[in-house]
Structure formats: structure tokens, C-alpha cells
């Protein structure tokens, strides 16, 4: 059985999904080829995520992609779409795979629902195609006519695509697909957003690793520290608390700071850093350090102002039993309450956010994660993700298994 994976991007989390999928397919004895960009193969991220599997899979590197202004490869817009379609078609004709995966499919999902040579080739050759989607405005209800029309068009294009299986990490998106048509109901599935198993580490060990006071009460913002993660809202709330919050209550910023975040910490909010109300670890965190930051925290906050989709740090928090204080929007609000993972508030409101921080941080004694949290963590395990992404190809490889595309009505 031959499988072709298409992923030209190296920025962000894209290659993490590729690594997990390659690992699972190689374990099954599948002949795997990764079709990517030349820029990806030359990146540090490629070596970091895929270097350990060098020699276990084949690589087709394309020179058709350009770098974007923000870093990474340009996959959006007409130029990015043209490069992707031409690259995929070349790979399909060269490798002649039985199975085709798109581990990050948002840039391609709707285009492949229109008449195009890639979808036509997949159907003509009987190649099963699976796509992973991470977001989409169609995932939530809309009330004005223009937005409803766009939502309907998006869902129709997904239904007309060449996909034998559509995987989405947002529950609301799956609900919308299942209510839209029998076609989408038959081939769309909720997918785990996988995290590696956490290390065995005590809070004292984690704080020692990071050089944090063992007696402090820590609320943490972890990962890339920038406006998308709500750094300005968190600092505004911290300023409101600075005068009368207990001295042991501190905010940890663990992860590389954006230039804008550095300016805020060196300027408007400098006093928070000087007084050690805010502790700054401004560097790229290794995996052990990332886990240590999670374990070292009393509470992890996700005040992402506009992020309605999955947030892996929230899953990490649940896996180590640390509660979250999340912005009350989208996926974060839904899963926090559904699985008893912590609390939510309007983090865009400095008064409401600071009040919530006080209440949460002073009421932690006796906190116990909700019983549903264990199921949430188990669902998002790496093992479950790999099983979900390979279940169809395993069916096809089994003795007497179907090697033809299933009919999704």
C-alpha cells in the first residue's frame, strides 16, 4: 500500500501532524512519500520534527512555492493554490498512491470542491483521499443572510470534494456538517488534536527547572507571547491587580515574546516586571520546558481574543490536571464547561478578567478536575489520533479489505 502526504508548510504546528501520521503509517508497513516544499526540507522545523524518521519515508520536494512575508511558505491566495494543485498532480502521477492525505487542508478544502484536475485524477484513479481541517467560519451559526449564504457555499464545496474522510478538530464544525447533508454526515469525523504523553514531573521539579519561586501562586500564559494570545488583555488585568493582590500571586509568561510584547513589557507595563508581579521567560521552550511550564502552573490562562478553535495548551493543561481560565468564546468556552476543565470569563474586559483571576487564584484549595476531563484527555491522545487517521487504510490493507473508494451518499 502506497500513501502520499501533501504538506508544503513548515511554520507552525503543521509538521507535528505530519510526524504523527508518518510514524503510524510506517508502523503499518505502508510505503510513505511526503510531498513538500524545498523550503520546508531546508528548515529547522523539518529537522526537528522529521529528522528522527529520516530514511523511513520518501520525499518529493517542490520548487514551485514562495516564502510569505510573515515566514513560512505561501499556500493561500491564487499563487499558493496554483503551486499546491500543480505540485499535488505531479506527485499523484509520479507516486501512483493508493491513499492520499492532506494533514492541513484548510487552504485546499474548498478549491477541491470545484472542477479541477486534482479531484478529477483522484476519482478517475480510485485514490482515497483524507483531509484534516482545523478551523472554518462555517463551524458556527450565522444570522445575517450574507453569512448564511457563505456558510452554505462552504459546506456544499466540502461535500463536492474528493474526500473519502473529512477530519475536523472542532466539534461544532462536525455538528454543522452532519446537519447539512447525508454526504457530509457519512464521511466527516471529529478528530483528536494530539499531544504527546506528559512527563512524570512534580510541581517542585518543574519550578526548579524553570527557576521559579516554589511558594508562589502562578497563573501562566504559555507558548508564543503575542497579541493573538491576548498578552495586552492579560497585562491590563495584571495592572488592575498590582496594588492589592497578595505578593505571592504572580503571572508567568513562558515562551518567546513578540516584538510588540517586548515593547509593552519594557514600556507601559515595566513596573509589573520590575516588581516580579510578572515573570518573563522570553525564549523558545523545548518540549521538556513546555511541559515544565504547564506543571509549574497553578492555573493556565488562554485569553485568546479571537480564537474560536482548538487550543492545544488547554489540552496539555487538562493532561497534567492544571485548571484553565479561558476566554469565553468558541471551542475554549465549550470544552472548559463541558469537561470541567476550569473557568471562563470575558478576558477582553480588564475588570472582569482581573476579578476572575483573583477569585480563581484565591479559591484553588481543594480544586479537583471534573470527572469528564479524563475522557477529554484520552480522546486527544496521540494513540487515538493515529488510530483515527489510519483506520481506513488498515481496513484496506486487511485480508479481503476493500481497496476501492467507499460510496458516501
C-alpha positions as CSV (number, residue, x, y, z in Angstrom):
1,X,0.0,0.0,0.0
2,X,1.4,3.4,-1.1
3,X,0.4,6.6,0.7
4,X,1.2,10.2,-0.4
5,X,1.1,13.0,2.1
6,X,1.0,16.6,0.9
7,X,2.3,19.3,3.3
8,X,4.4,22.2,1.9
9,X,4.3,24.3,5.0
10,X,6.9,24.2,7.8
11,X,5.8,27.1,10.0
12,X,3.5,26.5,13.0
13,X,2.2,23.1,14.0
14,X,1.9,21.6,10.5
15,X,4.8,19.2,10.6
16,X,3.7,17.9,14.0
17,X,0.7,16.3,12.4
18,X,2.9,15.0,9.6
19,X,5.3,13.4,12.1
20,X,2.5,11.6,13.9
21,X,0.9,10.4,10.7
22,X,4.2,9.2,9.2
23,X,5.0,7.4,12.4
24,X,1.7,5.5,12.4
25,X,1.8,4.6,8.7
26,X,5.4,3.4,8.8
27,X,4.5,1.1,11.7
28,X,1.8,-0.4,9.5
29,X,4.4,-1.1,6.7
30,X,2.9,1.5,4.4
31,X,5.2,2.9,1.7
32,X,5.1,6.6,2.6
33,X,6.0,9.6,0.5
34,X,5.9,13.1,1.8
35,X,5.3,15.8,-0.9
36,X,6.5,19.1,0.5
37,X,8.3,22.3,-0.5
38,X,12.1,22.7,-0.9
39,X,11.9,25.4,1.7
40,X,10.4,23.0,4.2
41,X,13.1,20.4,3.8
42,X,15.7,23.0,4.5
43,X,14.1,24.4,7.6
44,X,15.0,23.8,11.3
45,X,11.4,22.7,11.9
46,X,11.7,19.9,9.4
47,X,14.9,18.5,11.0
48,X,13.3,18.9,14.5
49,X,10.1,17.1,13.7
50,X,11.0,14.6,11.0
51,X,14.8,14.1,11.4
52,X,14.3,11.0,13.6
53,X,12.4,9.3,10.7
54,X,14.9,10.1,8.0
55,X,15.2,7.1,5.7
56,X,11.9,5.6,6.7
57,X,9.9,7.6,4.1
58,X,10.4,9.1,0.7
59,X,10.4,12.8,-0.1
60,X,9.3,14.8,-3.1
61,X,10.4,18.5,-2.7
62,X,8.8,21.1,-4.9
63,X,10.4,24.4,-6.1
64,X,7.1,25.9,-7.0
65,X,6.4,27.6,-3.6
66,X,7.5,31.1,-2.5
67,X,8.1,32.3,1.0
68,X,5.5,34.5,2.6
69,X,6.2,37.9,4.2
70,X,5.3,36.5,7.6
71,X,7.6,33.5,7.4
72,X,6.7,30.0,6.1
73,X,5.6,29.1,2.6
74,X,2.8,30.9,0.8
75,X,-0.1,28.4,0.5
76,X,-3.0,30.9,0.4
77,X,-4.2,33.1,-2.4
78,X,-4.1,32.3,-6.2
79,X,-0.4,31.8,-6.3
80,X,-0.3,29.4,-3.4
81,X,-3.3,27.5,-4.7
82,X,-1.8,27.1,-8.1
83,X,1.5,25.9,-6.7
84,X,-0.3,23.4,-4.5
85,X,-2.5,22.0,-7.3
86,X,0.3,21.6,-9.7
87,X,2.6,20.0,-7.1
88,X,-0.1,17.5,-6.0
89,X,-1.0,16.5,-9.5
90,X,2.7,15.8,-10.3
91,X,3.0,13.8,-7.1
92,X,-0.1,11.7,-7.8
93,X,1.2,10.9,-11.3
94,X,4.7,10.1,-10.1
95,X,4.0,8.0,-7.0
96,X,0.6,6.5,-8.1
97,X,-0.5,6.2,-4.5
98,X,-3.4,4.1,-3.2
99,X,-4.1,6.6,-0.4
100,X,-3.7,10.4,-0.3
101,X,-3.6,12.6,2.9
102,X,-3.7,16.3,3.4
103,X,-2.7,16.9,7.0
104,X,-3.5,20.6,6.9
105,X,-6.3,21.0,4.4
106,X,-7.9,24.4,5.1
107,X,-6.1,26.2,2.1
108,X,-7.3,23.5,-0.3
109,X,-10.6,22.3,1.1
110,X,-13.0,24.5,-0.9
111,X,-10.9,24.7,-4.0
112,X,-11.0,21.0,-4.5
113,X,-14.8,21.1,-4.4
114,X,-14.7,23.0,-7.7
115,X,-13.9,21.3,-11.0
116,X,-10.1,20.8,-11.0
117,X,-7.6,18.3,-12.3
118,X,-6.5,17.0,-8.9
119,X,-10.0,16.0,-7.8
120,X,-10.7,14.5,-11.2
121,X,-7.4,12.5,-11.1
122,X,-8.2,11.2,-7.6
123,X,-11.6,10.0,-8.7
124,X,-10.5,8.5,-12.0
125,X,-7.7,6.5,-10.4
126,X,-9.7,5.4,-7.4
127,X,-7.4,7.0,-4.9
128,X,-8.9,7.5,-1.5
129,X,-8.3,11.0,0.0
130,X,-8.4,12.1,3.6
131,X,-8.2,15.7,4.8
132,X,-7.7,17.4,8.2
133,X,-9.4,20.7,8.9
134,X,-8.6,22.9,11.8
135,X,-11.0,25.8,11.5
136,X,-13.7,27.3,9.3
137,X,-16.3,30.1,9.8
138,X,-19.0,27.6,8.8
139,X,-18.5,25.8,12.2
140,X,-20.7,28.3,14.0
141,X,-24.3,29.5,13.4
142,X,-24.7,32.7,11.4
143,X,-27.8,35.0,11.5
144,X,-27.4,37.5,8.6
145,X,-28.2,36.4,5.1
146,X,-24.8,37.1,3.6
147,X,-23.0,35.0,6.2
148,X,-25.6,32.2,5.9
149,X,-25.0,32.1,2.1
150,X,-21.2,31.9,2.6
151,X,-21.7,29.1,5.1
152,X,-23.9,27.1,2.8
153,X,-21.5,27.6,-0.1
154,X,-18.6,26.4,2.1
155,X,-20.4,23.3,3.2
156,X,-21.5,22.5,-0.4
157,X,-17.9,22.7,-1.6
158,X,-16.8,20.4,1.1
159,X,-19.5,17.9,0.1
160,X,-18.4,18.1,-3.5
161,X,-14.8,17.5,-2.8
162,X,-13.0,14.2,-3.5
163,X,-12.8,13.2,0.2
164,X,-13.5,9.7,1.5
165,X,-12.9,11.0,5.0
166,X,-13.0,14.6,6.4
167,X,-11.5,15.0,9.8
168,X,-12.2,18.2,11.8
169,X,-10.9,19.0,15.3
170,X,-13.8,21.4,16.2
171,X,-17.0,19.7,17.5
172,X,-19.2,22.5,16.2
173,X,-17.9,22.0,12.7
174,X,-18.8,18.3,12.8
175,X,-22.3,19.2,14.1
176,X,-22.8,21.6,11.1
177,X,-21.5,19.0,8.6
178,X,-23.7,16.3,10.0
179,X,-26.8,18.5,9.9
180,X,-26.0,19.7,6.3
181,X,-26.2,16.6,4.2
182,X,-26.1,12.8,4.2
183,X,-22.9,13.1,2.2
184,X,-21.0,15.1,4.9
185,X,-22.6,13.0,7.7
186,X,-21.2,9.9,6.2
187,X,-17.6,11.0,5.7
188,X,-16.9,13.7,8.4
189,X,-15.5,12.8,11.8
190,X,-14.3,14.6,14.9
191,X,-10.6,14.3,15.2
192,X,-8.3,14.4,18.2
193,X,-5.9,17.3,18.4
194,X,-3.0,15.2,19.6
195,X,-0.5,15.9,22.3
196,X,2.4,13.7,23.4
197,X,2.0,12.0,26.8
198,X,3.2,14.3,29.7
199,X,6.4,13.5,31.5
200,X,6.4,12.4,35.1
201,X,7.3,15.6,36.9
202,X,6.3,17.2,40.2
203,X,5.4,20.9,40.5
204,X,8.5,21.4,42.7
205,X,10.7,19.8,40.0
206,X,9.1,21.8,37.2
207,X,9.6,25.1,39.1
208,X,13.2,24.2,39.9
209,X,13.8,23.5,36.2
210,X,12.4,27.0,35.2
211,X,13.9,28.9,38.2
212,X,10.5,29.8,39.7
213,X,9.8,30.5,43.4
214,X,8.4,27.3,44.8
215,X,6.0,29.2,47.1
216,X,4.4,31.5,44.5
217,X,0.9,31.1,43.1
218,X,1.3,31.1,39.4
219,X,-1.1,31.9,36.6
220,X,0.6,31.2,33.2
221,X,0.3,32.2,29.6
222,X,2.4,29.6,27.7
223,X,3.6,29.5,24.1
224,X,4.3,32.3,21.7
225,X,3.5,35.5,23.7
226,X,1.8,38.0,21.3
227,X,-1.5,39.8,20.7
228,X,-3.1,36.7,19.2
229,X,-2.7,35.1,22.6
230,X,-4.1,38.1,24.4
231,X,-1.0,39.5,26.0
232,X,-2.3,43.1,26.1
233,X,-5.5,41.9,27.8
234,X,-3.6,39.9,30.4
235,X,-1.3,42.8,31.2
236,X,-4.2,45.2,31.5
237,X,-5.8,42.8,34.1
238,X,-2.5,42.5,35.9
239,X,-2.2,46.3,36.2
240,X,-5.6,46.4,37.9
241,X,-4.4,43.7,40.4
242,X,-1.0,45.2,41.1
243,X,-1.9,47.4,44.0
244,X,-3.6,44.9,46.3
245,X,-3.1,41.4,45.1
246,X,-1.2,39.1,47.5
247,X,2.5,39.3,46.9
248,X,2.8,35.5,46.2
249,X,0.3,35.8,43.3
250,X,2.3,36.1,40.0
251,X,1.8,35.8,36.3
252,X,4.2,33.7,34.2
253,X,4.8,34.5,30.5
254,X,6.5,31.3,29.3
255,X,7.6,31.4,25.7
256,X,9.2,33.6,23.0
257,X,7.8,37.1,23.2
258,X,6.8,39.0,20.0
259,X,8.4,42.4,19.5
260,X,5.2,44.1,20.4
261,X,5.0,42.1,23.7
262,X,8.6,43.1,24.5
263,X,7.8,46.8,23.9
264,X,4.8,46.6,26.3
265,X,6.9,44.9,29.0
266,X,9.7,47.3,28.6
267,X,7.4,50.4,28.5
268,X,3.8,50.7,29.7
269,X,4.0,47.6,31.9
270,X,7.6,47.8,33.0
271,X,6.7,48.1,36.7
272,X,5.0,44.7,36.6
273,X,8.3,43.1,35.6
274,X,10.4,45.1,38.0
275,X,8.2,44.2,40.9
276,X,8.2,40.5,39.8
277,X,4.4,40.5,39.5
278,X,5.1,39.3,36.0
279,X,7.8,36.7,35.4
280,X,9.1,36.6,31.9
281,X,10.8,33.5,30.3
282,X,11.4,35.1,26.8
283,X,12.7,32.2,24.8
284,X,11.6,29.3,22.6
285,X,10.7,26.5,25.0
286,X,11.9,23.0,24.5
287,X,9.4,20.2,24.9
288,X,10.6,19.4,28.4
289,X,10.4,23.2,29.3
290,X,7.0,23.5,27.8
291,X,5.7,20.6,29.9
292,X,7.5,22.1,32.9
293,X,5.7,25.4,32.4
294,X,2.4,23.6,32.4
295,X,3.2,21.5,35.5
296,X,4.6,24.5,37.4
297,X,1.4,26.5,37.0
298,X,-1.5,26.7,39.5
299,X,-3.7,27.9,36.6
300,X,-3.1,28.2,32.9
301,X,-4.9,31.0,31.1
302,X,-5.9,31.2,27.4
303,X,-7.2,34.8,26.9
304,X,-7.0,34.5,23.1
305,X,-9.2,37.4,21.9
306,X,-10.5,35.9,18.6
307,X,-9.5,32.3,18.6
308,X,-12.7,30.1,18.3
309,X,-11.0,26.9,17.6
310,X,-8.9,24.2,19.3
311,X,-6.1,25.3,21.6
312,X,-3.5,22.6,22.3
313,X,-2.2,24.2,25.5
314,X,-5.7,23.8,27.1
315,X,-5.4,20.0,26.3
316,X,-1.9,19.9,27.8
317,X,-3.3,21.7,30.9
318,X,-6.0,19.0,31.3
319,X,-3.5,16.2,30.8
320,X,-1.5,17.4,33.9
321,X,-4.5,18.3,36.0
322,X,-4.0,22.1,35.9
323,X,-7.2,24.1,35.6
324,X,-7.6,26.8,33.0
325,X,-9.1,30.3,32.9
326,X,-10.1,30.7,29.3
327,X,-11.8,33.4,27.2
328,X,-15.5,32.7,27.0
329,X,-15.6,32.1,23.2
330,X,-15.8,29.2,20.8
331,X,-14.1,25.9,21.5
332,X,-12.4,27.1,24.6
333,X,-15.6,28.0,26.4
334,X,-17.4,24.9,25.1
335,X,-14.9,22.3,26.3
336,X,-14.0,24.1,29.5
337,X,-17.5,23.8,30.8
338,X,-18.4,20.5,29.0
339,X,-15.5,18.6,30.5
340,X,-15.0,20.5,33.8
341,X,-11.6,21.9,32.9
342,X,-11.8,25.2,34.8
343,X,-13.4,28.5,34.3
344,X,-14.2,31.1,31.6
345,X,-14.7,34.9,31.6
346,X,-14.6,37.8,29.2
347,X,-10.9,38.3,29.1
348,X,-11.3,41.3,26.8
349,X,-12.7,43.2,29.8
350,X,-9.9,44.1,32.1
351,X,-12.2,44.5,35.1
352,X,-13.9,41.1,34.6
353,X,-10.6,39.4,33.8
354,X,-8.8,40.7,36.9
355,X,-11.8,39.8,39.1
356,X,-11.8,36.3,37.7
357,X,-8.1,35.9,38.3
358,X,-8.5,37.0,41.9
359,X,-11.4,34.6,42.5
360,X,-9.7,31.6,40.8
361,X,-6.3,32.1,42.4
362,X,-7.6,32.5,45.9
363,X,-10.0,29.6,45.7
364,X,-7.7,26.9,44.4
365,X,-7.5,24.9,47.6
366,X,-9.3,21.6,47.1
367,X,-9.7,22.0,43.3
368,X,-10.4,18.7,41.7
369,X,-10.7,18.3,37.9
370,X,-14.1,17.3,36.6
371,X,-14.6,13.5,36.1
372,X,-15.2,14.1,32.4
373,X,-11.7,15.6,32.0
374,X,-10.1,12.1,31.8
375,X,-12.2,11.2,28.8
376,X,-11.3,14.5,27.2
377,X,-7.6,13.8,27.7
378,X,-7.9,10.2,26.4
379,X,-9.7,11.3,23.3
380,X,-6.9,13.8,22.5
381,X,-4.1,11.3,23.0
382,X,-1.6,10.6,20.3
383,X,-2.6,7.0,20.1
384,X,-6.3,7.9,19.4
385,X,-5.2,10.4,16.7
386,X,-3.1,7.8,14.9
387,X,-5.8,5.2,15.1
388,X,-8.4,7.7,13.7
389,X,-6.1,8.7,10.8
390,X,-5.1,5.1,9.8
391,X,-8.3,3.2,10.5
392,X,-9.4,3.3,6.8
393,X,-6.1,2.4,5.4
394,X,-5.9,-0.5,7.9
395,X,-9.3,-1.7,6.6
396,X,-8.0,-1.6,3.0
397,X,-4.8,-3.5,4.0
398,X,-6.6,-6.3,5.9
399,X,-7.1,-9.6,4.1
400,X,-10.2,-9.2,1.9
401,X,-10.3,-5.5,2.7
402,X,-11.8,-3.1,0.1
403,X,-9.3,-1.2,-2.0
404,X,-12.0,0.9,-3.7
405,X,-13.3,4.2,-2.6
406,X,-16.4,3.8,-0.3
407,X,-19.6,5.4,-1.6
408,X,-20.5,8.4,0.5
409,X,-24.1,9.2,-0.2
